[in-house]
Amino acid sequence: MVRGGWGRATAALGAAVLLWTVTAPAVAGDRGDDDRIIVSGGGGGASDVRIGDGSSGSGSGSGWSGSGSAANAPVPLGTAGTWTVVPGQVIPFTADGRAYTLAMQGDGNLVQYDTARSAAVWSTGTWGSPGASARLTADGRLEVTGAGGQQLWRSATAGGPGATLTAGTEGSLLISDAQGRGWWMSSTSGSFATLLLPPGTAVSVTHHQLVMQTDGNLVWSDRAGRPLWATGTSGHRAITARFTDGRITLRDPTAALLWASSNTATPGNALGLQGDGNIVIYDRAGRPVWASGSAG
């Protein structure tokens, strides 16, 4: 059973390998080539996986394709308004060729385990609330509520009516809308060689979430939704957050730079969204070169 969190994320990523490419919600004025959540991690033979970006050849924008085997295809877990996990319930599933379980623990924590390693890879951090349950709400938001109905945790973004919860590469969870466009995803590692978040999308690691708000502000929050760090860039539309050149940048639809963690691009750096509440950029040697200063 997992109660606590993790420390610094692994920085040694090796060569970038595309893990997720997910069509994100369309935003007026946004660039067509930036309408996907893109996440990549380190080496190790991860496959190129595309979900709902129209690359299946069907033209519907809701198919799956990739260079890997069918084992990499998203695994359906539930549908908005109908999916519920009660206290003590354990849901086993296989994604990307590995066995996982999603457990609604008796202490109130929703935890995903890598079965082979007997290791927790993601959780909501909601321990201390016996009797809590989880559900995919009618508006497509993953939510943990206490025995008395109080909200303990929820995904920073929602997929809307008809949304689905699936699991895919590296066991990451994904909330997609009825058209197959991704709005929210979890990360089982917290380490990234590449991260691209269009407006209205979010990525979750244990106890924390990073959301690219539609008002132009990139916000890092704790398990209760309290902001720990933000770029302070609200008041702008169609802003996309990127970690593609070794730094975090925010750009508008014309590619004009609104905010950057550094004035200098440094390819080869790694981004860590850490369980201790800190966002850290590491160089190739694993040395921190930038941090949000939000640990603790």
N, C-alpha and C positions, 0 to 999 in steps of 0.2 A: 504493500500500500504506500502511495506517495503522498507526503504532506508538504514538504518544502519545495524549493526551487533549485535552479542550477546557477552556477557561476558564469565565468566568462565563456563565450562561445568559442568553438574551435576555429582557429584562424588559418590553419594550413589547408587550403582548399585545392591546390593543384590547378590543373587546367579547368576552365569553365565548361560546364556541361549543362545544357538547357534541361530544366526539370519541368517547368510549367509554362505553357503559353495559353492564356485564357482570354477570350473576348470579354472586354469590360463594357459597362454601360456607355452608350453613345452620349456625348455632351456637345451641344451646339458650339460650333467653332473649333472643336478639337481636331487635331491632325489625325488623318486616317491611319497612319503607321504607328500611332501611339495608343490605340484603343484596345490594348491587351495588357493583362497582368503578366509580367515576365519574371520568372525567378530561376536562377541557376545556381548550382552548388559546385562542389569540387569534383575531382575525377573519381574513378571507380566504376566506370562503365555504365553510368546512368543513361537512359535512353532519351531521345528527343520526343517529348510528348506534347501534343497539341489538343486542346479541349475547346470545342465550340467556337473555333475561329474560321470555320468554313473551309478548312483544308481537306475535308473528307471527300470532296468532289461532288457532294450531293447538292451543293448550292444552298442548303438550308441553314448553314451556319451553326448547326447543332450536333454535328457528327464528331467522331474521334478519329485521329490518324496519328501516325508517328513512325519513327524508324525502328522502334522496338517491337516486341511481340505483342499479341493480344493480351498478355498478362498485365501490360501497362495501361489498359483501358480503364477508365473510371469505374469504380465499384459502387453501385447505388446503395445508399444506407437508409434514406428516408425522404419523405415529401412534406412540404409545408402544411401545417395544420393537422397532420396525422401521426408524425413521428414523435414518440415519447420514450424516455428511458427512466425507469423507476428505480428507487433505491435498491442497491444490491444486484441490479441487472448487469450482465456482461454480454456484449455483442462481439462475437468473433468475426473477423473478415480477413481476406487475403488481398493485398494490393501490391503491385509491382513485384510479385513473386515472393513476398514476405508475409508472414502471419502476424496479425495484430489483434488486439482486443480493445474495445472502448467500454470502460467500466464506470457506472454511476456508483461510486463507493459509499459506504454507509456513513462516512464522515462528511459527505456533501461535496466531495471533489470529483469532477468528471475527468478521468484520466485515460489517456491512450497508451497502451503498452506494446512494445515490440516483443512478441511472444518468445522467439528464439533466444533473445538476450535477457528476457525477464526484466526489461528496463523500461521505465516510463520515458516517453518521447514528447509528450505534450499534455498539458492539463489546464483547467480553468483556475486553479488555485483557490478553490472555494471550500477548503476543509474547515471543520469547526461548525458545520451546519447539518447535523444529522437529519435524515429524512428529506434532503433536497433531491430534486429530480431535474432532468433535462428534457428539452423539447425543441423542435423546429417550429416556430410560431407561424400563424396564418400569414404573416407578412414576410416570412422567409428569413427569420433571424434565429440563430442558435442561442438558446437562453437556458440558464440554470436558475431555478427558483427554490426558495426554502420551503419547509413543511407548511408554513403559514401563508405561502403564496408570494412572499416578498422576493423581488429580483435580487439575485446575488451576483450574476455575471451575464453578459450578453455580447454577441458579436458586434463589432463597431459598425457594420453595415448589414443590410438585409437584401435578400433576393426578390422580395415581392411575392404576391400570390402565385402559387404554382411552382415555387422554388424547390430545388432538390439539394440534398446533402450527399456528396459522393466522397470516395477516397481514391487517391491515385498515386503518382510517383512518390517514392519514399514514405508512403502512408499518409501524406498530407490530406487534410480534409478541405473540401471546397463547397461553397454555397453558390449555386448558379440560378439565374432566373429561368422563367418558362421558355425563353428563347436560347438558353444555353450559354448566356453571357455571365462571366464570373464576377462576383462582387466581393467575396471574402474567402481567404484561404488561411490555413494554419501551416506552420513550418515545424517539422520534427527535429530540426538541427539548430535553427537560429543563425546559421552562417550562410553568407551569400557572396557569390562572385558578381552577380548581376541581379538587380531588382528594379522593376519598373512598375509604378502604381499610377494609373490614370485617375482622374477625378472620381470620387465616390467609392474607391476600392480600399481594401485594408488587408494586412497580413498579421497573423497572430502567432506569437510564440508563448511559451509557458508564462502565465501571469500577466502578460503585456500585449498590447496591440498598437500597430502603427497604421494610421489612417490618413489618406490623402483626401482631405475634406473638399467639398465642392466650392467652398468659399476661398480656396487657395492656400489654406493653412495645413501644413503637415504636422500631425499631432501624435505624440507617443504617450500612451496612458497606461495606468495600472489596472489590476483585475477589477477594481470598482469603477473604472471609467474615469478616474481622476487624472487630468493632464499632468505629466511629469516633465515634459519638454515639448516645445513647438518652435517652428520657424518664425512665427509672428507675421505671416504673410497673408492674412485674411484680407478680403476685399478685392480678390482677383478671380476671374472665371477661367475654367478649362486649363488649370495648371496640372502638370504631370510631374511626379517625383521620380527621379532616376538615380540608380547607383550603377553606372555603366562605364565610367572612366576613372574609377578609384576614389570618387568623391560623391557626396550626395548633392544633387542639383534639382532646382525647381525651374521649369521653363513653361512659357506660354505657348499657344498654338503656332506662333511664328518662330519658335525656338529661341526667343529672347530669354536671357538668363534673369530670373527673378531673385534667386538665392542660391548660395553654394556653401558647402562646408569648408571649402578651400578654394583659393584662387588658381590652383595648379592641378591639372589632371594628372593622375598617377596610375596608369593601368597596372593591374596586378595586385592592387590592394584588395582586402576582403572586408565585408561589412558584417558586424556581429550585433544582433538584437538579443541582448543578454537577459537572463533570468534575474540578475541583480538589479535590473532597472536601468542599466546603462546602454547607450548605443555607442559602439566603438568601431573605428576604422583601423585595421591592422595592415602593416606593410608585408612584403613577401617573407620577411624574417620573423613575422609574428609580433612585431613591436607596435604598440598603439601610437597612431599619429594624429588622431582626432577622437574626441569623446563628447557626448552630450552633457556629461557631468550630472546625470540624474540617478546614479546608483544609490541604493539604500532604500 
